Structure formats: structure tokens, C-alpha cells
Amino acid sequence: MLTFIAETREYVWGELRNGDRPTGKQIGDHIRNVCTALPLGVKQIYGRADSGFYCRKRLRLTKNALPGS
């Protein structure tokens, strides 16, 4: 999984994987790491993901990983 800032194409966070879909916990951990790596002044985050992120459990874990959740 890799995360970039769309406007500047800057790399924020990522990790090498084996090619299998990430679990809900891995997605939550990734989102937490991304939020930790962002500057404190960031107020709003928009995300885009492929179909591996779209199941109820993963969406719930991702939402809970965001600051203020």
C-alpha cells in the first residue's frame, strides 16, 4: 500500500506487501501511520482506493483509524 499527496505527488507512507488483499487491521494501521506522518495543520483528508478497501468491516476500521473518530 502506498499513499501520496495528489496535488504535489509527494510520498507520505507505504509498505511492501505480498500481493494479497490487505486485512482490515492492515488498512487501519496504514491509515493511522499516514495520519501520524501528515503535518499537524492538515484539517481534511480525502481518500481514493481500489476495490480491496470496499467491504463493510474494512470501511469501519478505516473510519475508526482517522483522527477524531
CHARMM-style PDB file with segment names, atoms N, HN, CA, C and O in Angstrom:
ATOM      1  N   MET     1       0.846  -1.168   0.000  1.00  0.00      PROA
ATOM      2  CA  MET     1       0.000   0.000   0.000  1.00  0.00      PROA
ATOM      3  C   MET     1       0.891   1.231   0.000  1.00  0.00      PROA
ATOM      4  O   MET     1       1.897   1.300   0.707  1.00  0.00      PROA
ATOM      5  N   LEU     2       0.499   2.181  -0.799  1.00  0.00      PROA
ATOM      6  HN  LEU     2      -0.318   2.125  -1.373  1.00  0.00      PROA
ATOM      7  CA  LEU     2       1.235   3.439  -0.887  1.00  0.00      PROA
ATOM      8  C   LEU     2       0.264   4.599  -0.761  1.00  0.00      PROA
ATOM      9  O   LEU     2      -0.875   4.516  -1.221  1.00  0.00      PROA
ATOM     10  N   THR     3       0.713   5.673  -0.140  1.00  0.00      PROA
ATOM     11  HN  THR     3       1.638   5.740   0.233  1.00  0.00      PROA
ATOM     12  CA  THR     3      -0.107   6.878  -0.024  1.00  0.00      PROA
ATOM     13  C   THR     3       0.708   8.076  -0.480  1.00  0.00      PROA
ATOM     14  O   THR     3       1.852   8.270  -0.071  1.00  0.00      PROA
ATOM     15  N   PHE     4       0.075   8.884  -1.352  1.00  0.00      PROA
ATOM     16  HN  PHE     4      -0.855   8.726  -1.685  1.00  0.00      PROA
ATOM     17  CA  PHE     4       0.702  10.084  -1.890  1.00  0.00      PROA
ATOM     18  C   PHE     4      -0.234  11.265  -1.693  1.00  0.00      PROA
ATOM     19  O   PHE     4      -1.443  11.090  -1.544  1.00  0.00      PROA
ATOM     20  N   ILE     5       0.327  12.468  -1.692  1.00  0.00      PROA
ATOM     21  HN  ILE     5       1.309  12.610  -1.813  1.00  0.00      PROA
ATOM     22  CA  ILE     5      -0.471  13.694  -1.730  1.00  0.00      PROA
ATOM     23  C   ILE     5      -0.739  13.968  -3.204  1.00  0.00      PROA
ATOM     24  O   ILE     5       0.194  14.170  -3.981  1.00  0.00      PROA
ATOM     25  N   ALA     6      -2.013  13.975  -3.589  1.00  0.00      PROA
ATOM     26  HN  ALA     6      -2.771  13.811  -2.958  1.00  0.00      PROA
ATOM     27  CA  ALA     6      -2.376  14.063  -5.009  1.00  0.00      PROA
ATOM     28  C   ALA     6      -1.864  15.344  -5.668  1.00  0.00      PROA
ATOM     29  O   ALA     6      -1.347  15.302  -6.784  1.00  0.00      PROA
ATOM     30  N   GLU     7      -2.003  16.466  -4.991  1.00  0.00      PROA
ATOM     31  HN  GLU     7      -2.423  16.500  -4.084  1.00  0.00      PROA
ATOM     32  CA  GLU     7      -1.657  17.751  -5.604  1.00  0.00      PROA
ATOM     33  C   GLU     7      -0.156  17.889  -5.885  1.00  0.00      PROA
ATOM     34  O   GLU     7       0.237  18.482  -6.890  1.00  0.00      PROA
ATOM     35  N   THR     8       0.669  17.347  -5.008  1.00  0.00      PROA
ATOM     36  HN  THR     8       0.349  16.865  -4.192  1.00  0.00      PROA
ATOM     37  CA  THR     8       2.114  17.516  -5.148  1.00  0.00      PROA
ATOM     38  C   THR     8       2.835  16.226  -5.538  1.00  0.00      PROA
ATOM     39  O   THR     8       4.023  16.245  -5.860  1.00  0.00      PROA
ATOM     40  N   ARG     9       2.114  15.115  -5.506  1.00  0.00      PROA
ATOM     41  HN  ARG     9       1.149  15.100  -5.244  1.00  0.00      PROA
ATOM     42  CA  ARG     9       2.657  13.779  -5.780  1.00  0.00      PROA
ATOM     43  C   ARG     9       3.742  13.375  -4.791  1.00  0.00      PROA
ATOM     44  O   ARG     9       4.595  12.543  -5.098  1.00  0.00      PROA
ATOM     45  N   GLU    10       3.703  13.966  -3.609  1.00  0.00      PROA
ATOM     46  HN  GLU    10       3.009  14.642  -3.360  1.00  0.00      PROA
ATOM     47  CA  GLU    10       4.656  13.610  -2.564  1.00  0.00      PROA
ATOM     48  C   GLU    10       4.256  12.290  -1.917  1.00  0.00      PROA
ATOM     49  O   GLU    10       3.074  12.027  -1.696  1.00  0.00      PROA
ATOM     50  N   TYR    11       5.247  11.472  -1.619  1.00  0.00      PROA
ATOM     51  HN  TYR    11       6.207  11.686  -1.799  1.00  0.00      PROA
ATOM     52  CA  TYR    11       5.056  10.202  -0.930  1.00  0.00      PROA
ATOM     53  C   TYR    11       4.840  10.486   0.551  1.00  0.00      PROA
ATOM     54  O   TYR    11       5.594  11.252   1.150  1.00  0.00      PROA
ATOM     55  N   VAL    12       3.809   9.871   1.152  1.00  0.00      PROA
ATOM     56  HN  VAL    12       3.197   9.249   0.665  1.00  0.00      PROA
ATOM     57  CA  VAL    12       3.524  10.066   2.570  1.00  0.00      PROA
ATOM     58  C   VAL    12       3.874   8.811   3.371  1.00  0.00      PROA
ATOM     59  O   VAL    12       4.589   8.892   4.369  1.00  0.00      PROA
ATOM     60  N   TRP    13       3.373   7.655   2.938  1.00  0.00      PROA
ATOM     61  HN  TRP    13       2.791   7.589   2.127  1.00  0.00      PROA
ATOM     62  CA  TRP    13       3.596   6.424   3.680  1.00  0.00      PROA
ATOM     63  C   TRP    13       3.383   5.237   2.756  1.00  0.00      PROA
ATOM     64  O   TRP    13       2.616   5.320   1.797  1.00  0.00      PROA
ATOM     65  N   GLY    14       4.051   4.152   3.040  1.00  0.00      PROA
ATOM     66  HN  GLY    14       4.674   4.085   3.819  1.00  0.00      PROA
ATOM     67  CA  GLY    14       3.850   2.943   2.265  1.00  0.00      PROA
ATOM     68  C   GLY    14       4.578   1.764   2.860  1.00  0.00      PROA
ATOM     69  O   GLY    14       5.415   1.906   3.751  1.00  0.00      PROA
ATOM     70  N   GLU    15       4.241   0.600   2.350  1.00  0.00      PROA
ATOM     71  HN  GLU    15       3.560   0.484   1.626  1.00  0.00      PROA
ATOM     72  CA  GLU    15       4.884  -0.625   2.807  1.00  0.00      PROA
ATOM     73  C   GLU    15       4.801  -1.666   1.698  1.00  0.00      PROA
ATOM     74  O   GLU    15       3.849  -1.686   0.917  1.00  0.00      PROA
ATOM     75  N   LEU    16       5.796  -2.517   1.642  1.00  0.00      PROA
ATOM     76  HN  LEU    16       6.569  -2.501   2.276  1.00  0.00      PROA
ATOM     77  CA  LEU    16       5.795  -3.602   0.663  1.00  0.00      PROA
ATOM     78  C   LEU    16       4.881  -4.715   1.150  1.00  0.00      PROA
ATOM     79  O   LEU    16       4.817  -5.015   2.342  1.00  0.00      PROA
ATOM     80  N   ARG    17       4.176  -5.320   0.202  1.00  0.00      PROA
ATOM     81  HN  ARG    17       4.228  -5.077  -0.766  1.00  0.00      PROA
ATOM     82  CA  ARG    17       3.235  -6.383   0.553  1.00  0.00      PROA
ATOM     83  C   ARG    17       3.460  -7.571  -0.365  1.00  0.00      PROA
ATOM     84  O   ARG    17       4.212  -7.482  -1.336  1.00  0.00      PROA
ATOM     85  N   ASN    18       2.805  -8.686  -0.056  1.00  0.00      PROA
ATOM     86  HN  ASN    18       2.194  -8.759   0.732  1.00  0.00      PROA
ATOM     87  CA  ASN    18       2.977  -9.903  -0.836  1.00  0.00      PROA
ATOM     88  C   ASN    18       1.996 -10.019  -2.004  1.00  0.00      PROA
ATOM     89  O   ASN    18       2.056 -11.002  -2.743  1.00  0.00      PROA
ATOM     90  N   GLY    19       1.121  -9.077  -2.190  1.00  0.00      PROA
ATOM     91  HN  GLY    19       1.073  -8.279  -1.590  1.00  0.00      PROA
ATOM     92  CA  GLY    19       0.168  -9.111  -3.296  1.00  0.00      PROA
ATOM     93  C   GLY    19      -1.236  -9.519  -2.895  1.00  0.00      PROA
ATOM     94  O   GLY    19      -2.178  -9.301  -3.656  1.00  0.00      PROA
ATOM     95  N   ASP    20      -1.403 -10.115  -1.702  1.00  0.00      PROA
ATOM     96  HN  ASP    20      -0.638 -10.292  -1.083  1.00  0.00      PROA
ATOM     97  CA  ASP    20      -2.743 -10.450  -1.224  1.00  0.00      PROA
ATOM     98  C   ASP    20      -3.449  -9.187  -0.758  1.00  0.00      PROA
ATOM     99  O   ASP    20      -2.810  -8.188  -0.427  1.00  0.00      PROA
ATOM    100  N   ARG    21      -4.772  -9.245  -0.738  1.00  0.00      PROA
ATOM    101  HN  ARG    21      -5.291 -10.057  -1.007  1.00  0.00      PROA
ATOM    102  CA  ARG    21      -5.528  -8.100  -0.232  1.00  0.00      PROA
ATOM    103  C   ARG    21      -5.152  -7.831   1.214  1.00  0.00      PROA
ATOM    104  O   ARG    21      -4.950  -8.767   1.987  1.00  0.00      PROA
ATOM    105  N   PRO    22      -5.055  -6.558   1.587  1.00  0.00      PROA
ATOM    106  CA  PRO    22      -4.765  -6.250   2.992  1.00  0.00      PROA
ATOM    107  C   PRO    22      -5.980  -6.546   3.864  1.00  0.00      PROA
ATOM    108  O   PRO    22      -7.120  -6.434   3.414  1.00  0.00      PROA
ATOM    109  N   THR    23      -5.731  -6.918   5.096  1.00  0.00      PROA
ATOM    110  HN  THR    23      -4.804  -7.009   5.462  1.00  0.00      PROA
ATOM    111  CA  THR    23      -6.819  -7.133   6.053  1.00  0.00      PROA
ATOM    112  C   THR    23      -7.311  -5.783   6.551  1.00  0.00      PROA
ATOM    113  O   THR    23      -6.666  -4.759   6.325  1.00  0.00      PROA
ATOM    114  N   GLY    24      -8.445  -5.783   7.223  1.00  0.00      PROA
ATOM    115  HN  GLY    24      -8.969  -6.615   7.406  1.00  0.00      PROA
ATOM    116  CA  GLY    24      -8.959  -4.548   7.813  1.00  0.00      PROA
ATOM    117  C   GLY    24      -7.971  -3.949   8.798  1.00  0.00      PROA
ATOM    118  O   GLY    24      -7.808  -2.730   8.855  1.00  0.00      PROA
ATOM    119  N   LYS    25      -7.307  -4.805   9.577  1.00  0.00      PROA
ATOM    120  HN  LYS    25      -7.439  -5.795   9.530  1.00  0.00      PROA
ATOM    121  CA  LYS    25      -6.316  -4.314  10.536  1.00  0.00      PROA
ATOM    122  C   LYS    25      -5.142  -3.668   9.820  1.00  0.00      PROA
ATOM    123  O   LYS    25      -4.672  -2.613  10.246  1.00  0.00      PROA
ATOM    124  N   GLN    26      -4.656  -4.276   8.739  1.00  0.00      PROA
ATOM    125  HN  GLN    26      -5.039  -5.133   8.393  1.00  0.00      PROA
ATOM    126  CA  GLN    26      -3.539  -3.698   7.991  1.00  0.00      PROA
ATOM    127  C   GLN    26      -3.921  -2.350   7.390  1.00  0.00      PROA
ATOM    128  O   GLN    26      -3.116  -1.419   7.381  1.00  0.00      PROA
ATOM    129  N   ILE    27      -5.142  -2.248   6.890  1.00  0.00      PROA
ATOM    130  HN  ILE    27      -5.796  -3.005   6.898  1.00  0.00      PROA
ATOM    131  CA  ILE    27      -5.612  -0.971   6.334  1.00  0.00      PROA
ATOM    132  C   ILE    27      -5.686   0.077   7.442  1.00  0.00      PROA
ATOM    133  O   ILE    27      -5.228   1.206   7.266  1.00  0.00      PROA
ATOM    134  N   GLY    28      -6.269  -0.300   8.590  1.00  0.00      PROA
ATOM    135  HN  GLY    28      -6.642  -1.217   8.733  1.00  0.00      PROA
ATOM    136  CA  GLY    28      -6.354   0.631   9.715  1.00  0.00      PROA
ATOM    137  C   GLY    28      -4.980   1.095  10.174  1.00  0.00      PROA
ATOM    138  O   GLY    28      -4.772   2.278  10.442  1.00  0.00      PROA
ATOM    139  N   ASP    29      -4.039   0.150  10.263  1.00  0.00      PROA
ATOM    140  HN  ASP    29      -4.208  -0.811  10.045  1.00  0.00      PROA
ATOM    141  CA  ASP    29      -2.662   0.510  10.649  1.00  0.00      PROA
ATOM    142  C   ASP    29      -2.049   1.474   9.637  1.00  0.00      PROA
ATOM    143  O   ASP    29      -1.381   2.437  10.012  1.00  0.00      PROA
ATOM    144  N   HSD    30      -2.278   1.212   8.363  1.00  0.00      PROA
ATOM    145  HN  HSD    30      -2.820   0.429   8.058  1.00  0.00      PROA
ATOM    146  CA  HSD    30      -1.734   2.072   7.312  1.00  0.00      PROA
ATOM    147  C   HSD    30      -2.304   3.491   7.431  1.00  0.00      PROA
ATOM    148  O   HSD    30      -1.559   4.470   7.379  1.00  0.00      PROA
ATOM    149  N   ILE    31      -3.618   3.593   7.589  1.00  0.00      PROA
ATOM    150  HN  ILE    31      -4.222   2.798   7.632  1.00  0.00      PROA
ATOM    151  CA  ILE    31      -4.257   4.907   7.702  1.00  0.00      PROA
ATOM    152  C   ILE    31      -3.757   5.642   8.944  1.00  0.00      PROA
ATOM    153  O   ILE    31      -3.516   6.847   8.885  1.00  0.00      PROA
ATOM    154  N   ARG    32      -3.597   4.939  10.065  1.00  0.00      PROA
ATOM    155  HN  ARG    32      -3.793   3.960  10.113  1.00  0.00      PROA
ATOM    156  CA  ARG    32      -3.058   5.571  11.280  1.00  0.00      PROA
ATOM    157  C   ARG    32      -1.648   6.102  11.032  1.00  0.00      PROA
ATOM    158  O   ARG    32      -1.318   7.210  11.456  1.00  0.00      PROA
ATOM    159  N   ASN    33      -0.817   5.319  10.350  1.00  0.00      PROA
ATOM    160  HN  ASN    33      -1.085   4.419  10.006  1.00  0.00      PROA
ATOM    161  CA  ASN    33       0.547   5.759  10.045  1.00  0.00      PROA
ATOM    162  C   ASN    33       0.543   6.969   9.119  1.00  0.00      PROA
ATOM    163  O   ASN    33       1.351   7.882   9.290  1.00  0.00      PROA
ATOM    164  N   VAL    34      -0.352   6.983   8.148  1.00  0.00      PROA
ATOM    165  HN  VAL    34      -1.009   6.242   8.010  1.00  0.00      PROA
ATOM    166  CA  VAL    34      -0.467   8.127   7.242  1.00  0.00      PROA
ATOM    167  C   VAL    34      -0.854   9.372   8.033  1.00  0.00      PROA
ATOM    168  O   VAL    34      -0.249  10.430   7.859  1.00  0.00      PROA
ATOM    169  N   CYS    35      -1.853   9.254   8.898  1.00  0.00      PROA
ATOM    170  HN  CYS    35      -2.345   8.395   9.040  1.00  0.00      PROA
ATOM    171  CA  CYS    35      -2.309  10.407   9.684  1.00  0.00      PROA
ATOM    172  C   CYS    35      -1.204  10.914  10.602  1.00  0.00      PROA
ATOM    173  O   CYS    35      -1.084  12.122  10.810  1.00  0.00      PROA
ATOM    174  N   THR    36      -0.401  10.018  11.149  1.00  0.00      PROA
ATOM    175  HN  THR    36      -0.498   9.038  10.980  1.00  0.00      PROA
ATOM    176  CA  THR    36       0.719  10.412  12.006  1.00  0.00      PROA
ATOM    177  C   THR    36       1.789  11.146  11.206  1.00  0.00      PROA
ATOM    178  O   THR    36       2.425  12.067  11.718  1.00  0.00      PROA
ATOM    179  N   ALA    37       1.988  10.744   9.957  1.00  0.00      PROA
ATOM    180  HN  ALA    37       1.471   9.996   9.541  1.00  0.00      PROA
ATOM    181  CA  ALA    37       3.038  11.338   9.118  1.00  0.00      PROA
ATOM    182  C   ALA    37       2.653  12.708   8.561  1.00  0.00      PROA
ATOM    183  O   ALA    37       3.529  13.470   8.151  1.00  0.00      PROA
ATOM    184  N   LEU    38       1.365  13.031   8.539  1.00  0.00      PROA
ATOM    185  HN  LEU    38       0.654  12.411   8.872  1.00  0.00      PROA
ATOM    186  CA  LEU    38       0.923  14.313   7.984  1.00  0.00      PROA
ATOM    187  C   LEU    38       1.217  15.455   8.958  1.00  0.00      PROA
ATOM    188  O   LEU    38       1.218  15.250  10.172  1.00  0.00      PROA
ATOM    189  N   PRO    39       1.465  16.653   8.432  1.00  0.00      PROA
ATOM    190  CA  PRO    39       1.672  17.815   9.307  1.00  0.00      PROA
ATOM    191  C   PRO    39       0.435  18.087  10.167  1.00  0.00      PROA
ATOM    192  O   PRO    39      -0.683  17.774   9.759  1.00  0.00      PROA
ATOM    193  N   LEU    40       0.629  18.661  11.341  1.00  0.00      PROA
ATOM    194  HN  LEU    40       1.538  18.915  11.673  1.00  0.00      PROA
ATOM    195  CA  LEU    40      -0.473  18.919  12.269  1.00  0.00      PROA
ATOM    196  C   LEU    40      -1.530  19.850  11.693  1.00  0.00      PROA
ATOM    197  O   LEU    40      -2.682  19.795  12.125  1.00  0.00      PROA
ATOM    198  N   GLY    41      -1.184  20.698  10.741  1.00  0.00      PROA
ATOM    199  HN  GLY    41      -0.248  20.743  10.390  1.00  0.00      PROA
ATOM    200  CA  GLY    41      -2.127  21.656  10.182  1.00  0.00      PROA
ATOM    201  C   GLY    41      -3.140  21.068   9.219  1.00  0.00      PROA
ATOM    202  O   GLY    41      -4.063  21.772   8.808  1.00  0.00      PROA
ATOM    203  N   VAL    42      -3.003  19.811   8.845  1.00  0.00      PROA
ATOM    204  HN  VAL    42      -2.254  19.240   9.178  1.00  0.00      PROA
ATOM    205  CA  VAL    42      -3.939  19.178   7.901  1.00  0.00      PROA
ATOM    206  C   VAL    42      -5.278  19.003   8.596  1.00  0.00      PROA
ATOM    207  O   VAL    42      -5.368  18.361   9.642  1.00  0.00      PROA
ATOM    208  N   LYS    43      -6.319  19.579   8.005  1.00  0.00      PROA
ATOM    209  HN  LYS    43      -6.247  20.101   7.155  1.00  0.00      PROA
ATOM    210  CA  LYS    43      -7.656  19.564   8.606  1.00  0.00      PROA
ATOM    211  C   LYS    43      -8.596  18.556   7.960  1.00  0.00      PROA
ATOM    212  O   LYS    43      -9.514  18.065   8.617  1.00  0.00      PROA
ATOM    213  N   GLN    44      -8.385  18.241   6.690  1.00  0.00      PROA
ATOM    214  HN  GLN    44      -7.639  18.641   6.157  1.00  0.00      PROA
ATOM    215  CA  GLN    44      -9.321  17.377   5.973  1.00  0.00      PROA
ATOM    216  C   GLN    44      -8.537  16.429   5.072  1.00  0.00      PROA
ATOM    217  O   GLN    44      -7.550  16.817   4.448  1.00  0.00      PROA
ATOM    218  N   ILE    45      -8.994  15.175   5.016  1.00  0.00      PROA
ATOM    219  HN  ILE    45      -9.796  14.859   5.523  1.00  0.00      PROA
ATOM    220  CA  ILE    45      -8.334  14.160   4.209  1.00  0.00      PROA
ATOM    221  C   ILE    45      -9.367  13.525   3.281  1.00  0.00      PROA
ATOM    222  O   ILE    45     -10.449  13.139   3.723  1.00  0.00      PROA
ATOM    223  N   TYR    46      -9.035  13.418   2.008  1.00  0.00      PROA
ATOM    224  HN  TYR    46      -8.156  13.732   1.649  1.00  0.00      PROA
ATOM    225  CA  TYR    46      -9.856  12.700   1.045  1.00  0.00      PROA
ATOM    226  C   TYR    46      -9.069  11.471   0.615  1.00  0.00      PROA
ATOM    227  O   TYR    46      -7.856  11.541   0.422  1.00  0.00      PROA
ATOM    228  N   GLY    47      -9.753  10.358   0.468  1.00  0.00      PROA
ATOM    229  HN  GLY    47     -10.739  10.301   0.625  1.00  0.00      PROA
ATOM    230  CA  GLY    47      -9.063   9.136   0.077  1.00  0.00      PROA
ATOM    231  C   GLY    47      -9.643   8.537  -1.186  1.00  0.00      PROA
ATOM    232  O   GLY    47     -10.815   8.727  -1.511  1.00  0.00      PROA
ATOM    233  N   ARG    48      -8.794   7.810  -1.885  1.00  0.00      PROA
ATOM    234  HN  ARG    48      -7.842   7.656  -1.620  1.00  0.00      PROA
ATOM    235  CA  ARG    48      -9.223   7.046  -3.055  1.00  0.00      PROA
ATOM    236  C   ARG    48      -8.568   5.685  -2.950  1.00  0.00      PROA
ATOM    237  O   ARG    48      -7.371   5.593  -2.674  1.00  0.00      PROA
ATOM    238  N   ALA    49      -9.325   4.637  -3.163  1.00  0.00      PROA
ATOM    239  HN  ALA    49     -10.297   4.711  -3.387  1.00  0.00      PROA
ATOM    240  CA  ALA    49      -8.776   3.290  -3.012  1.00  0.00      PROA
ATOM    241  C   ALA    49      -9.381   2.365  -4.064  1.00  0.00      PROA
ATOM    242  O   ALA    49     -10.408   2.678  -4.667  1.00  0.00      PROA
ATOM    243  N   ASP    50      -8.737   1.232  -4.272  1.00  0.00      PROA
ATOM    244  HN  ASP    50      -7.904   0.978  -3.782  1.00  0.00      PROA
ATOM    245  CA  ASP    50      -9.289   0.253  -5.206  1.00  0.00      PROA
ATOM    246  C   ASP    50     -10.285  -0.651  -4.483  1.00  0.00      PROA
ATOM    247  O   ASP    50     -10.588  -0.423  -3.312  1.00  0.00      PROA
ATOM    248  N   SER    51     -10.788  -1.662  -5.160  1.00  0.00      PROA
ATOM    249  HN  SER    51     -10.542  -1.847  -6.112  1.00  0.00      PROA
ATOM    250  CA  SER    51     -11.874  -2.487  -4.631  1.00  0.00      PROA
ATOM    251  C   SER    51     -11.486  -3.273  -3.383  1.00  0.00      PROA
ATOM    252  O   SER    51     -12.374  -3.708  -2.650  1.00  0.00      PROA
ATOM    253  N   GLY    52     -10.204  -3.471  -3.110  1.00  0.00      PROA
ATOM    254  HN  GLY    52      -9.482  -3.117  -3.705  1.00  0.00      PROA
ATOM    255  CA  GLY    52      -9.784  -4.195  -1.916  1.00  0.00      PROA
ATOM    256  C   GLY    52     -10.172  -3.513  -0.619  1.00  0.00      PROA
ATOM    257  O   GLY    52     -10.215  -4.160   0.427  1.00  0.00      PROA
ATOM    258  N   PHE    53     -10.454  -2.223  -0.667  1.00  0.00      PROA
ATOM    259  HN  PHE    53     -10.418  -1.698  -1.517  1.00  0.00      PROA
ATOM    260  CA  PHE    53     -10.840  -1.478   0.526  1.00  0.00      PROA
ATOM    261  C   PHE    53     -12.339  -1.507   0.775  1.00  0.00      PROA
ATOM    262  O   PHE    53     -12.785  -1.148   1.864  1.00  0.00      PROA
ATOM    263  N   TYR    54     -13.118  -1.921  -0.196  1.00  0.00      PROA
ATOM    264  HN  TYR    54     -12.756  -2.212  -1.082  1.00  0.00      PROA
ATOM    265  CA  TYR    54     -14.561  -1.739  -0.113  1.00  0.00      PROA
ATOM    266  C   TYR    54     -15.303  -2.948   0.414  1.00  0.00      PROA
ATOM    267  O   TYR    54     -15.891  -3.704  -0.359  1.00  0.00      PROA
ATOM    268  N   CYS    55     -15.283  -3.136   1.704  1.00  0.00      PROA
ATOM    269  HN  CYS    55     -14.805  -2.522   2.332  1.00  0.00      PROA
ATOM    270  CA  CYS    55     -16.187  -4.050   2.391  1.00  0.00      PROA
ATOM    271  C   CYS    55     -16.525  -3.379   3.716  1.00  0.00      PROA
ATOM    272  O   CYS    55     -15.769  -2.532   4.193  1.00  0.00      PROA
ATOM    273  N   ARG    56     -17.632  -3.743   4.301  1.00  0.00      PROA
ATOM    274  HN  ARG    56     -18.245  -4.430   3.914  1.00  0.00      PROA
ATOM    275  CA  ARG    56     -18.131  -3.052   5.500  1.00  0.00      PROA
ATOM    276  C   ARG    56     -17.107  -3.044   6.628  1.00  0.00      PROA
ATOM    277  O   ARG    56     -16.881  -2.003   7.245  1.00  0.00      PROA
ATOM    278  N   LYS    57     -16.481  -4.191   6.910  1.00  0.00      PROA
ATOM    279  HN  LYS    57     -16.665  -5.037   6.408  1.00  0.00      PROA
ATOM    280  CA  LYS    57     -15.522  -4.268   8.017  1.00  0.00      PROA
ATOM    281  C   LYS    57     -14.327  -3.349   7.767  1.00  0.00      PROA
ATOM    282  O   LYS    57     -13.896  -2.637   8.674  1.00  0.00      PROA
ATOM    283  N   ARG    58     -13.795  -3.359   6.557  1.00  0.00      PROA
ATOM    284  HN  ARG    58     -14.146  -3.937   5.820  1.00  0.00      PROA
ATOM    285  CA  ARG    58     -12.634  -2.526   6.255  1.00  0.00      PROA
ATOM    286  C   ARG    58     -12.985  -1.044   6.314  1.00  0.00      PROA
ATOM    287  O   ARG    58     -12.201  -0.244   6.824  1.00  0.00      PROA
ATOM    288  N   LEU    59     -14.149  -0.673   5.801  1.00  0.00      PROA
ATOM    289  HN  LEU    59     -14.786  -1.323   5.387  1.00  0.00      PROA
ATOM    290  CA  LEU    59     -14.551   0.738   5.862  1.00  0.00      PROA
ATOM    291  C   LEU    59     -14.705   1.197   7.307  1.00  0.00      PROA
ATOM    292  O   LEU    59     -14.308   2.313   7.643  1.00  0.00      PROA
ATOM    293  N   ARG    60     -15.273   0.357   8.163  1.00  0.00      PROA
ATOM    294  HN  ARG    60     -15.596  -0.549   7.890  1.00  0.00      PROA
ATOM    295  CA  ARG    60     -15.442   0.705   9.576  1.00  0.00      PROA
ATOM    296  C   ARG    60     -14.075   0.869  10.240  1.00  0.00      PROA
ATOM    297  O   ARG    60     -13.856   1.840  10.964  1.00  0.00      PROA
ATOM    298  N   LEU    61     -13.162  -0.061  10.004  1.00  0.00      PROA
ATOM    299  HN  LEU    61     -13.341  -0.850   9.416  1.00  0.00      PROA
ATOM    300  CA  LEU    61     -11.837   0.035  10.602  1.00  0.00      PROA
ATOM    301  C   LEU    61     -11.075   1.251  10.071  1.00  0.00      PROA
ATOM    302  O   LEU    61     -10.350   1.905  10.821  1.00  0.00      PROA
ATOM    303  N   THR    62     -11.237   1.551   8.790  1.00  0.00      PROA
ATOM    304  HN  THR    62     -11.826   1.019   8.181  1.00  0.00      PROA
ATOM    305  CA  THR    62     -10.570   2.719   8.213  1.00  0.00      PROA
ATOM    306  C   THR    62     -11.118   3.996   8.840  1.00  0.00      PROA
ATOM    307  O   THR    62     -10.356   4.885   9.220  1.00  0.00      PROA
ATOM    308  N   LYS    63     -12.455   4.082   8.948  1.00  0.00      PROA
ATOM    309  HN  LYS    63     -13.073   3.360   8.639  1.00  0.00      PROA
ATOM    310  CA  LYS    63     -13.061   5.267   9.549  1.00  0.00      PROA
ATOM    311  C   LYS    63     -12.588   5.441  10.993  1.00  0.00      PROA
ATOM    312  O   LYS    63     -12.310   6.561  11.421  1.00  0.00      PROA
ATOM    313  N   ASN    64     -12.496   4.347  11.745  1.00  0.00      PROA
ATOM    314  HN  ASN    64     -12.722   3.437  11.398  1.00  0.00      PROA
ATOM    315  CA  ASN    64     -12.060   4.423  13.147  1.00  0.00      PROA
ATOM    316  C   ASN    64     -10.596   4.809  13.266  1.00  0.00      PROA
ATOM    317  O   ASN    64     -10.173   5.299  14.313  1.00  0.00      PROA
ATOM    318  N   ALA    65      -9.809   4.598  12.211  1.00  0.00      PROA
ATOM    319  HN  ALA    65     -10.152   4.200  11.360  1.00  0.00      PROA
ATOM    320  CA  ALA    65      -8.383   4.925  12.248  1.00  0.00      PROA
ATOM    321  C   ALA    65      -8.133   6.412  12.041  1.00  0.00      PROA
ATOM    322  O   ALA    65      -7.059   6.913  12.374  1.00  0.00      PROA
ATOM    323  N   LEU    66      -9.119   7.121  11.493  1.00  0.00      PROA
ATOM    324  HN  LEU    66      -9.992   6.714  11.222  1.00  0.00      PROA
ATOM    325  CA  LEU    66      -8.938   8.554  11.211  1.00  0.00      PROA
ATOM    326  C   LEU    66      -8.974   9.371  12.491  1.00  0.00      PROA
ATOM    327  O   LEU    66      -9.686   9.020  13.432  1.00  0.00      PROA
ATOM    328  N   PRO    67      -8.207  10.461  12.535  1.00  0.00      PROA
ATOM    329  CA  PRO    67      -8.218  11.313  13.729  1.00  0.00      PROA
ATOM    330  C   PRO    67      -9.607  11.864  14.000  1.00  0.00      PROA
ATOM    331  O   PRO    67     -10.321  12.224  13.064  1.00  0.00      PROA
ATOM    332  N   GLY    68     -10.000  11.934  15.257  1.00  0.00      PROA
ATOM    333  HN  GLY    68      -9.420  11.640  16.017  1.00  0.00      PROA
ATOM    334  CA  GLY    68     -11.286  12.476  15.641  1.00  0.00      PROA
ATOM    335  C   GLY    68     -12.418  11.486  15.543  1.00  0.00      PROA
ATOM    336  O   GLY    68     -13.575  11.842  15.768  1.00  0.00      PROA
ATOM    337  N   SER    69     -12.103  10.238  15.207  1.00  0.00      PROA
ATOM    338  HN  SER    69     -11.163   9.949  15.023  1.00  0.00      PROA
ATOM    339  CA  SER    69     -13.164   9.217  15.100  1.00  0.00      PROA
ATOM    340  C   SER    69     -13.386   8.529  16.421  1.00  0.00      PROA
ATOM    341  OT1 SER    69     -14.237   7.645  16.521  1.00  0.00      PROA
TER     342      SER     69
END
